[in-house]
């Protein structure tokens, strides 16, 4: 067993003993993995969380709907998130085709609900610290090298720290899809290849976030720090390499990066000894607008199902089926919503050949 509840080691130092067992081993320390770790650890399970990168790590900022705040409170990080000094916003502008509107989150007693412009490097650290405080053992940086399979069951992880045997393995590796690659779980692609580009610009940019779409694609722009603007864009027919026009008057802050946002989902997001959560289970392009919310909800769900299975409240097969159903229903609902959004752009286009076809 590993000594202590929070372990840091370098690959060169080889400071961790090898060959240990736990109830739950989690690959990935983002919002999904940390949420699952918090839920399982505070329920008394022995949890090991592996994160390949040292924190803070570079990661695009996130615009979070205020509906995520109760989940932060459930996980015990609400006060820390509110104290982090994130910019807050009451909604966002939508310029979709020929229409423009402001979509407010709502209000309660005359007071507007406010979303968060979360700086992901800070948010990930807040969640992981909470996982360690709840009792999870954190291995960071620690790379998950391969899945251990026996009799068709996922029974552990080969890692930089050695062999980790676990009753359940959770893949929270994000769009790297660790279990897909190392356990051979098939994946279904529901769109043609889509690449989103993103970056930052420094300078004064006032106003609420803006989602602007036309027949060529869409752009999301939001101020994430007092002097920093984040942007993301997706082209339907070609890769958009240049920053959007709305921020070209500002100074570029860092390189333009790209991410594969092809719509895809694992054929099985849960099964014998494993759960896949967050983007490790399914990916849609960012216009779906709630990546962190989905990640945290899937982490809580998987953690709760595992706790119930360990305590004998439900069977492992029923827990896997529930996770699978939830993941697929969310993916299908968001896929339909995105197709309807893009159809609205297509229908508003004046050109007869301006067709937006995302199907494979």
C-alpha positions, 0 to 999 in steps of 0.5 A: 500500500502507498503511504499517505493519502496524497502522493507526489513523485517524479518518474526519475525518482521512482519514489512510490512502491509498486503493486498495490490494490484499491477499490477505485482507480481513476485515470485523469484528474480533470473535473470528471475524475476529481468529482468521481474521486471525491464522491467515492473517497468520502463514501469510504472507498479506497481511491487512487487518482492518476494524473499525467500532468503537473498542475497548474496545466494549460487548459482553455477557460470555461464558461459555466452555467450557474446551474453548476453551483449546487454541484460544486456545493455537493462536492464541497468546493463551492466556497473555494470556487466562489472565492477564486475571483472568477468573472461572473456573467448574467447570460450571453449574446446569441447572433445566430444567422440573421437573429440576435438575442440576449439569453439571460440565465434567469433570476430569483427574487429580482436578483440575476443568476450569474455564471462563471468564467472559470480559469481551468488551471485553477478550477482543476486544482481546486477539485483535485485538492478536494479529492485529496482532502476527501481521502483519495490518494493522488499520483501526480505526475503519473501516467497510466500506461496500459489497462490490465484485463483478465477474463474480459474484465478490467482489473487494474492499471499499469502505471508509472507507479507500478501495477494498480489493481482495482475493483473498478477502473474509471477512465476520466482521461478526456478526449484521449479516450484511454480505455478505447485505446488500451482496452479496445472498446469500440467507438462510434463517430456521429459526424465527419471530422471537426476541428475547433481552434481556440486561443487568447487575446490580451486587451480591453474587451467589454460585454457579455460572452457572444456566440455568433454563427453563420453558414460558415461556422460559429465563434464563441468569445468571452472575457475570462480575466480582466485583461484577457479574452478567450475565443473558440471557433469551428468552421463547417467546411474548412479549418479556421486558423485565424483569430475571429475578427472581433478580437483582431484588434487585440494583442494575441496571447499565445498560439492558436491551438486546435482540438478534435471535436468530432462527435463520438461516443464509446459503444460501451461507456461502462461494463465489466469493471470499468466506467468511462466518464466526461469526454472519455465517454463521449465528445460533442463540439463546444457549441453544446456549451456544458462540457464541465457540467457534463463532466462533473455530473458523470463523475458524480453518477459513476461514483454513486453507482460504484458506491451502491455496487460495493455496498450491495444496493445494486448489482454491478451490471445494473450500475453499468447499464444505468451509466450507459443509458445516461451517457447515451441519452445525453449524447443523443439529446445534445446531438439533436439540439446541435443539428437543429441549431445548425439547421437554423443556420442553413435555413437562414443562408441565402445561398442555395448551395450553403448546406451544412452537413455534419453527417459522416 
